[in-house]
Amino acid sequence: MSTPCESEKVKLIISLFSSQKELVDDGINKLEEFLGRTDWVSPGLYFDRTQYYAKEMGWPLHRKFTTFQKLISPEAIVDIKLATNELEKKYSQEGRRQINIDPGYISLERLVLATGKNYTHRIYLSKGIYADLTLVFNKGGFKPLDWTYRDYGDPQFIHCLNVLREKYKRQLRGLESIQS
């Protein structure tokens, strides 16, 4: 028999992209207002693995990832996803999103993204939000799965996530400060 226990806190990671570079930075600032201080922001990247969003948001799409100093409980990802959906709506113009904001979390074992879209590999959490198991940690590094989005399966990005996982591990061990 398994004995239920509370999960360890996890590291919040958020992807933001828009055709307007300044909107990405503004989005990060807005996120800090309710999620606390960031502790890492990626350099600017292009979101160019698909043109799925081009009609709605324009092209090219500029992207940044960010993590936050404060660790969260895994179930908090539901309310965070709902809050980022509301932030997307605030930036919308004439019913079209101007920015895409996708939260997820890094744990020692996996990278999970939050989504409102159901699919075979996604697990329902609550309030219309699903957990998308995107990467698993195995044999010293994150590994993509058959359904992993190509940008998340990119070796350079996986390297970055492995570094962030190490930072998160230091936070769990108390070797890096965690702001509450």
C-alpha positions, 0 to 999 in steps of 0.5 A: 500500500502506498502512503499518501504524502504532500508533493515537494514544491516545484519551480514555476516556468512561463513561456511568453510570446508575441509579435510585439517584443515590448509586450513580452517584457511587459507581460513578465512585469505583470506576472511579477505583480502576482507571482513574485520576483523572477530569478531567470529570464531567457534571452529573446528567442524566436517562436518559429517552429510553427506558424499556428499563431501567425494569423491571430498574433502576427509574425515574427513571434518573439519569445522569452521564458522566465522562472520565479524565485518562489517555489509553488505547490504543483496544484497551484498551476491550475490557478496560475493558468487561469490567471495567465488566461485572464492576462492574455484577455487583457492584452487582447484586441478585437478578440485576438490575443496579442500575447500567449502566456503558458505556465508550467513547472519543473520538478525533479522528475518532469516538466509539466505544462498547463493547458485548457485543451484535453488530449490522450496524454493530458490529465485533468486537474480541475477548473478546466485545466489539464496537465501536459507531461512534456518532458521526463528526467531520465539518466541525467537529463530531460527527455522528450516524449512522442507528443512533446512540442518540438521547441520543448524537445530542442536539445539547446532548450533541454540543456537550459531546462537541465540547468534550471532543474539544478537551480531548483534542486539547490533551492530545495536543499536550501542552498539558494534563497527562496523568497516567500 
